[in-house]
Every structure is written in C-alpha cells, then in structure tokens.
C-alpha cells in the first residue's frame, strides 16, 4: 500500500506483547517471543532490539524472536513503499527491550496446554486463475464470470498455547495464538494507525480468558482477506471477533509432566533473485518514462514501483541472502520462525511433515527477506512472484531446512536435553 502522506491519527493503540518461556528460574535457557503491531521489521532493527534486550536482561540475543504481526496500518518501520521511519524505529527498539525486561521479572511457575482450532472466514487464497490464463489477485478488478477459482487453499488452523498459574489452573497467565492472515482490512486509503484485526482479537481474548494474549502471524504469503468485502472498521471488528472466538473454542490438552523447553537456531544462505535481461530492459523503459516516481495505490503495486525494485535487485543479485530460523518445543508443541512471508502451502507442508503434533510457523520474525512463493507459483506468475527477492529455489531450501531443524529439536527432546 503506497500512501500519499503521513497518518493523521490513531484508531487503536499499537502494542509490543511479550511471552518469556523458561525451563528454570534462570534466563540461560529462556526464550522470548515478542509480537509487534507493525507490518515488518528489518534485520538491522531486530538485531539492535535483540542486543538491547540482552544488555538489559541478560537473556541471550539468539533466544529472542521479534515478529511483526503484519498490520498494514502501522508505521513505516521497514519502508516498503514509503521512507522508513528511522526515529520511530529507534524509539521502538527501546520499547521492545522494556517489555521483555518486564516479562523476565515476572517469571513464575505455570501449567502449559496446547492445541488448535479452526477459523475459515478471515483468510482466503488470493491468487485466482482467469479464463485467459492470467493470475489475478483477489483485490484486482476483474469480471468474476471469467475467473475459474483460486489456485490454492488457505490454512484455517488457529494454534494455541495456553499458560495458567501452576497453583491456580483456572487463572490464565498468557495465551499465544497463531493464524495465517493478511491484516489489511483497511486499505491504503486509511490514514489512522491501527493494530488491525489481530490486535483487536488479542484484546478480545484477554477480555474473555484473562492474562496477556500474544498473536503471531503464520505463513500468510498467499492468503488475504476475502476480496474487497467489509474493508472498514466494522470489517476489522467482525474478523477480530471470529479469530478470538476460534481461540476461545480451541481444544487444548496439557503438556506431559516433565516436558522440557528445547530451543535451537540455524542460519543458512539462499541465492538472491537474478533479474533477467528481459526484465531489466523492461524496467529501464519504465524508469525512463516515470523518472523513478511512484504513484500511490490503495492495494498492490504498479509498474513504476516494480521497475525500481528490479533496479535494486539487479545491484545485489550476486549476494546470497542469510536466513535465520529458531525452533522452540515443549512436549508435542513446536514453534518455528521465518524472517519473511512464506507461501501458505509451504507453511502447511512444514506442519504436515513436522515430528510434532502441533507446529506453529511464525512469519516476519527477526527480519524480512520478502515473499517466498512456491516454484510452481513462480511459473504461474502473480504479484508476489513479481516482487519476490529470493531465487526460485528458495522454497525447497527453506522447506528442507525447516524440517531438518524441527527433527533436530525433536531428537533433543527425545534425549531429554534442554
């Protein structure tokens, strides 16, 4: 969403919400999950925040997951289309350190339960096939009589991790919940800051269940809200109510006694996307006509933006992109992070082949490398396929690395390591 001017108010407050999980009273083996109500955070911002947390609390920087909820009505913390708000980023880094410090000071014994529910009305597969073979995004104006239907399916699962006081099993301490969705109910025509439907859902969960509710977005790269329906504050409320209801109704079971908290991080490289000579010739022609100016759009991007992106990518095409992923596990529940927008089908494949019964993917975590479409989707074409920053082999590399990490953590859990 390319906006023409700054926000002019706040519809609802933005939060950084934190959950610290520790297998013992010390922080050596503790992990922090921080959910921030912004669209995305760059690797440098996340690294600075993680080091600030480590300096303030003693929690290892590598044990901190900072994930954007992906609200499209937040400040320009990454700078997709508009200049990045550097001053706000610096202020946010200090706030993230503060909220983790508060969470580490409140460590107490808890009982853990986990499970999942379903929510099928919010997210829909957004890549649609037209009769002429064109891939149409669900926000684009197109005669529905000429649309054959979606090229994939959405992931309806709502993952839930519920923590209650060890001596008061009816008193909720925190609820971590995940769902794959695009919080862009309000289009680029909105100039009020908002945490969108995930933020409202978190507040509803807190009202209904108590404690602190933390939303983490999943593999949401190929799903979106349904067409252009209810793109207003009532639409935000409707979707928030639906998500909160799914969380409250999720079936959870207690973690086995003595379950240890296991964590592991891997770092690897993925080739950057290489702009073809044909793409580069097209981009140069567009840049000559636009002079590098980009027109505002309420949804998606135009050729003017795409040409600038191709120029940027051509300059770094020989530089591999570093990926960092962290996996946490407790009993038969696992969480695995990714610094970008995985296609939903990749996330569903990770969960289907995970050695854990319940697996949550956490997107937009500890940086942002853009969309990761499937190689099949890249052949078909579309919005994210045009704007991706990684090579077409990225989906296979990420899938294999994710499953390898999950199996490694499961092996540690089986051996009783922490």
VOGU-3710 file (C-alpha; in Angstrom, 3 decimals, decimal comma):
1> xxxxxxxxxx> 0,000/0,000/0,000  1,640/3,225/-1,170  0,224/6,156/0,777  0,486/9,781/-0,241  1,014/11,343/3,195  1,584/10,581/6,864  -1,029/9,196/9,230  -3,302/11,767/10,846  -4,398/9,918/13,963  -4,639/6,725/15,985
11> xxxxxxxxxx> -7,671/4,481/15,733  -6,434/1,990/18,335  -3,121/1,616/20,200  -0,201/-0,406/18,899  1,483/-2,877/21,244  4,639/-4,902/21,662  3,489/-8,009/23,548  5,956/-10,442/25,044  5,968/-14,000/26,342  9,085/-15,370/28,024
21> xxxxxxxxxx> 9,359/-19,141/28,340  11,948/-20,609/30,687  12,528/-24,172/31,787  14,034/-22,952/35,038  14,337/-19,761/37,078  17,495/-18,588/35,298  17,486/-16,954/31,869  20,287/-19,046/30,350  17,843/-21,330/28,576  14,898/-18,928/28,401
31> xxxxxxxxxx> 13,366/-17,675/25,169  11,378/-14,520/24,470  8,677/-14,147/21,815  7,792/-10,525/21,061  4,876/-9,650/18,778  4,947/-6,081/17,443  1,956/-4,382/15,797  3,775/-3,257/12,646  3,921/-4,503/9,066  7,539/-5,685/9,074
41> xxxxxxxxxx> 10,898/-5,106/10,748  14,279/-5,208/9,042  17,106/-7,459/10,186  19,154/-4,499/11,452  16,266/-3,206/13,576  15,639/-6,669/15,026  19,346/-7,207/15,707  19,568/-3,873/17,526  16,468/-4,709/19,576  17,762/-8,177/20,459
51> xxxxxxxxxx> 21,089/-6,766/21,618  19,257/-4,097/23,636  17,205/-6,833/25,306  20,329/-8,868/26,049  22,078/-5,868/27,572  19,080/-5,015/29,738  18,069/-8,504/30,863  20,914/-10,938/30,298  18,698/-13,011/28,008  20,853/-14,307/25,102
61> xxxxxxxxxx> 20,202/-12,320/21,935  19,875/-15,546/19,960  16,998/-16,609/22,226  14,774/-13,691/21,204  12,155/-13,855/18,450  10,773/-10,478/17,380  7,860/-10,929/14,996  5,756/-8,326/13,217  2,018/-9,017/13,230  1,947/-7,545/9,688
71> xxxxxxxxxx> -0,636/-4,834/10,304  -0,813/-2,755/7,135  -1,977/0,233/9,193  1,199/0,577/11,244  4,166/2,963/10,987  6,663/2,574/8,135  9,122/0,519/10,179  10,506/-1,277/7,128  9,879/1,207/4,348  8,287/-0,927/1,632
81> xxxxxxxxxx> 6,909/1,907/-0,457  7,326/4,964/1,759  10,515/6,105/3,550  11,324/4,160/6,708  10,562/5,960/9,980  14,059/5,846/11,485  13,159/7,873/14,566  10,215/5,595/15,322  12,409/2,516/14,869  14,905/3,816/17,412
91> xxxxxxxxxx> 12,085/4,527/19,852  10,585/1,075/19,209  13,855/-0,724/19,943  13,862/0,726/23,461  10,197/-0,227/23,968  10,876/-3,826/22,919  13,725/-4,040/25,427  11,456/-2,651/28,129  8,613/-5,115/27,552  10,967/-8,113/27,604
101> xxxxxxxxxx> 12,529/-6,812/30,811  9,083/-6,618/32,410  8,307/-10,178/31,292  11,595/-11,577/32,656  10,907/-10,004/36,054  7,507/-11,711/36,243  8,684/-15,321/35,772  6,592/-17,782/37,778  5,663/-21,492/37,563  2,872/-22,196/35,092
111> xxxxxxxxxx> 0,933/-25,119/33,684  1,060/-25,477/29,908  -1,616/-26,668/27,495  -1,634/-26,539/23,716  -3,857/-27,398/20,793  -5,631/-25,813/17,869  -8,915/-24,579/16,483  -10,180/-23,506/13,055  -11,181/-20,179/11,528  -12,277/-20,296/7,894
121> xxxxxxxxxx> -13,865/-16,897/7,218  -10,939/-14,473/7,529  -8,278/-15,804/5,153  -8,836/-16,823/1,554  -6,352/-17,918/-1,091  -5,701/-14,733/-3,000  -4,234/-15,962/-6,311  -7,071/-16,555/-8,772  -6,879/-18,124/-12,229  -8,735/-16,367/-15,054
131> xxxxxxxxxx> -10,041/-17,938/-18,262  -7,257/-16,272/-20,241  -4,612/-17,971/-18,086  -3,771/-14,802/-16,176  -3,181/-14,954/-12,421  -5,358/-12,306/-10,796  -5,015/-11,117/-7,205  -8,241/-11,062/-5,217  -8,107/-7,256/-4,820  -7,801/-6,595/-8,561
141> xxxxxxxxxx> -10,902/-5,573/-10,543  -11,792/-8,479/-12,799  -15,085/-9,794/-14,126  -15,927/-12,745/-11,815  -17,582/-14,543/-14,736  -14,127/-15,076/-16,198  -12,472/-16,376/-13,019  -12,039/-20,131/-12,685  -11,224/-20,001/-8,989  -8,293/-19,925/-6,529
151> xxxxxxxxxx> -5,017/-21,694/-7,301  -4,673/-22,977/-3,745  -6,285/-23,107/-0,334  -5,953/-21,112/2,874  -4,781/-22,569/6,176  -7,676/-22,429/8,667  -5,707/-23,643/11,687  -5,516/-21,467/14,793  -2,672/-22,652/17,003  -2,981/-22,020/20,736
161> xxxxxxxxxx> -0,510/-22,230/23,611  -2,266/-21,569/26,920  -0,443/-20,868/30,180  -2,164/-20,905/33,567  -0,809/-20,437/37,079  0,591/-23,726/38,399  -1,391/-23,408/41,640  -4,483/-21,843/40,014  -5,352/-23,860/36,883  -8,374/-21,688/36,120
171> xxxxxxxxxx> -6,379/-18,442/36,078  -4,853/-17,673/32,673  -1,415/-16,076/32,588  -0,971/-15,837/28,824  -2,298/-17,139/25,526  -0,064/-17,343/22,466  -2,157/-17,800/19,343  -1,283/-18,063/15,674  -3,158/-17,804/12,388  -2,079/-17,141/8,806
181> xxxxxxxxxx> -3,676/-13,972/7,508  -3,106/-10,578/5,932  -4,130/-7,765/8,318  -5,033/-5,323/5,568  -8,762/-4,946/6,067  -8,157/-1,207/5,914  -6,680/-0,338/2,527  -4,068/2,267/1,678  -6,812/4,899/1,796  -6,744/4,608/5,603
191> xxxxxxxxxx> -4,527/7,074/7,474  -5,303/6,019/11,049  -2,790/3,857/12,900  -4,208/0,509/13,952  -3,172/-2,968/15,082  -5,890/-4,241/12,692  -7,935/-7,367/13,418  -5,107/-9,335/15,147  -4,634/-6,574/17,712  -8,341/-6,318/18,350
201> xxxxxxxxxx> -8,563/-10,120/18,595  -5,782/-10,128/21,209  -7,706/-7,632/23,316  -10,876/-9,719/22,988  -9,012/-12,874/24,054  -7,720/-11,028/27,098  -11,257/-9,919/27,969  -12,644/-13,426/27,555  -9,876/-15,585/29,018  -7,728/-13,192/31,060
211> xxxxxxxxxx> -3,959/-12,768/31,090  -1,909/-11,442/28,174  -2,716/-12,516/24,618  0,067/-12,609/22,024  -0,755/-13,003/18,310  1,828/-14,399/15,913  1,209/-14,492/12,172  1,919/-17,677/10,255  2,758/-18,450/6,630  0,471/-15,788/5,143
221> xxxxxxxxxx> 2,196/-15,045/1,852  -0,543/-16,396/-0,421  -3,698/-15,589/1,559  -5,673/-12,416/2,073  -8,992/-11,125/3,344  -11,898/-12,018/1,105  -11,936/-9,718/-1,955  -12,912/-6,144/-1,013  -15,717/-7,036/1,395  -16,189/-5,026/4,598
231> xxxxxxxxxx> -12,974/-3,029/4,292  -13,915/-0,753/7,138  -13,702/-0,702/10,935  -16,791/-2,889/11,180  -14,966/-5,391/8,999  -11,969/-5,268/11,343  -14,259/-5,969/14,279  -16,034/-8,852/12,532  -12,773/-10,611/11,739  -11,359/-9,956/15,207
241> xxxxxxxxxx> -14,445/-11,447/16,804  -14,160/-14,536/14,591  -10,482/-15,056/15,423  -10,976/-14,524/19,158  -13,885/-16,973/19,139  -11,699/-19,603/17,446  -9,018/-19,117/20,112  -11,520/-19,414/22,957  -13,019/-22,545/21,413  -9,748/-24,287/20,577
251> xxxxxxxxxx> -9,293/-27,774/22,006  -6,161/-27,846/24,167  -4,523/-30,570/26,211  -1,970/-30,343/28,993  1,699/-30,857/28,222  3,058/-34,159/29,597  4,600/-33,819/33,078  8,289/-33,001/32,969  8,227/-31,635/29,416  11,426/-29,682/28,796
261> xxxxxxxxxx> 11,691/-26,437/26,843  14,010/-27,050/23,882  15,343/-24,349/21,568  17,675/-24,265/18,595  18,616/-21,748/15,901  20,050/-22,302/12,424  21,476/-19,867/9,890  21,897/-20,605/6,192  22,037/-18,840/2,824  19,604/-18,648/-0,082
271> xxxxxxxxxx> 20,544/-17,299/-3,519  19,195/-13,876/-4,360  16,858/-13,413/-7,285  18,544/-12,581/-10,561  16,731/-10,143/-12,803  16,669/-11,392/-16,382  17,856/-9,253/-19,277  14,276/-9,046/-20,498  13,073/-7,848/-17,075  15,894/-5,332/-16,872
281> xxxxxxxxxx> 15,166/-3,920/-20,336  11,507/-3,540/-19,352  12,451/-1,844/-16,067  14,772/0,622/-17,818  11,985/1,576/-20,217  9,582/2,180/-17,318  12,160/4,215/-15,393  12,779/6,427/-18,408  9,069/7,181/-18,548  8,492/7,666/-14,803
291> xxxxxxxxxx> 11,777/9,207/-13,766  11,687/6,936/-10,719  8,491/8,453/-9,311  5,950/6,082/-7,742  2,214/6,765/-7,664  0,186/5,933/-4,557  -2,037/2,842/-4,723  -4,510/1,525/-2,123  -3,525/-2,101/-2,873  -0,717/-3,808/-4,739
301> xxxxxxxxxx> 1,973/-2,053/-6,761  2,299/-0,575/-10,223  4,948/-0,895/-12,912  6,654/2,224/-11,526  7,391/0,509/-8,202  8,300/-2,791/-9,837  10,878/-1,115/-12,072  12,572/0,462/-9,051  12,599/-2,907/-7,296  14,202/-4,586/-10,307
311> xxxxxxxxxx> 16,925/-1,936/-10,328  17,570/-2,566/-6,625  17,628/-6,354/-7,030  19,957/-6,186/-10,032  22,507/-4,429/-7,834  22,572/-7,202/-5,220  21,857/-10,269/-7,329  25,244/-11,854/-6,560  24,830/-11,517/-2,795  23,285/-14,536/-1,068
321> xxxxxxxxxx> 20,571/-13,787/1,478  21,047/-15,012/5,046  18,117/-16,774/6,687  17,845/-17,291/10,445  15,244/-19,638/11,905  14,569/-20,530/15,528  12,609/-23,525/16,763  11,125/-23,850/20,256  9,457/-27,009/21,512  7,605/-28,036/24,633
331> xxxxxxxxxx> 6,182/-31,544/24,770  4,388/-32,134/21,472  4,156/-28,418/20,600  6,696/-26,569/18,467  7,136/-23,091/17,052  9,405/-22,318/14,095  10,212/-18,806/12,907  10,947/-17,399/9,459  12,073/-13,854/8,500  9,575/-13,197/5,744
341> xxxxxxxxxx> 6,315/-14,162/4,099  6,206/-17,876/3,340  3,517/-19,021/0,977  0,761/-20,712/2,925  1,261/-24,015/1,106  4,881/-24,094/2,306  3,787/-23,475/5,885  1,147/-26,185/5,644  3,730/-28,641/4,276  6,086/-27,841/7,157
351> xxxxxxxxxx> 3,304/-28,508/9,660  2,161/-31,676/7,885  5,665/-33,193/7,986  6,706/-31,870/11,386  7,572/-34,519/14,002  5,461/-32,534/16,484  1,702/-32,922/16,709  1,202/-29,153/16,960  3,501/-26,853/14,979  3,169/-23,078/14,591
361> xxxxxxxxxx> 5,035/-21,200/11,892  5,941/-17,628/12,829  6,431/-15,359/9,851  8,048/-11,923/9,637  10,361/-12,846/12,522  13,830/-11,346/13,184  13,993/-9,619/9,818  12,359/-9,508/6,424  13,506/-11,197/3,194  10,220/-10,750/1,357
371> xxxxxxxxxx> 7,880/-13,315/-0,137  8,806/-16,955/-0,612  6,422/-18,357/-3,260  6,477/-21,967/-4,370  8,406/-22,706/-7,554  5,057/-23,705/-9,104  3,580/-20,297/-8,291  6,605/-18,541/-9,790  5,981/-20,355/-13,077  2,329/-19,250/-12,947
381> xxxxxxxxxx> 3,133/-15,619/-12,115  1,430/-13,042/-9,939  2,001/-10,168/-7,539  4,342/-11,814/-5,013  6,101/-13,705/-7,794  6,899/-10,356/-9,437  8,031/-8,698/-6,199  10,000/-11,573/-4,590  13,627/-11,029/-3,633  14,839/-14,640/-3,486
391> xxxxxxxxxx> 15,701/-17,189/-6,155  13,091/-19,728/-7,249  14,928/-22,485/-5,337  14,187/-20,740/-2,027  11,010/-22,715/-1,333  12,817/-26,057/-1,453  15,759/-24,829/0,639  13,518/-23,303/3,303  11,315/-26,394/3,469  14,254/-28,749/3,903
401> xxxxxxxxxx> 15,987/-26,516/6,455  12,769/-26,078/8,444  12,063/-29,789/8,637  15,685/-30,552/9,487  15,529/-28,053/12,353  12,248/-29,470/13,658  13,608/-33,027/13,595  16,806/-31,907/15,317  14,813/-30,302/18,132  12,582/-33,381/18,385
411> xxxxxxxx> 15,691/-35,566/18,754  16,945/-33,345/21,567  13,564/-33,568/23,237  13,591/-37,366/22,969  17,051/-37,475/24,543  15,842/-35,258/27,385  18,172/-32,359/26,529  17,316/-28,723/27,275
//
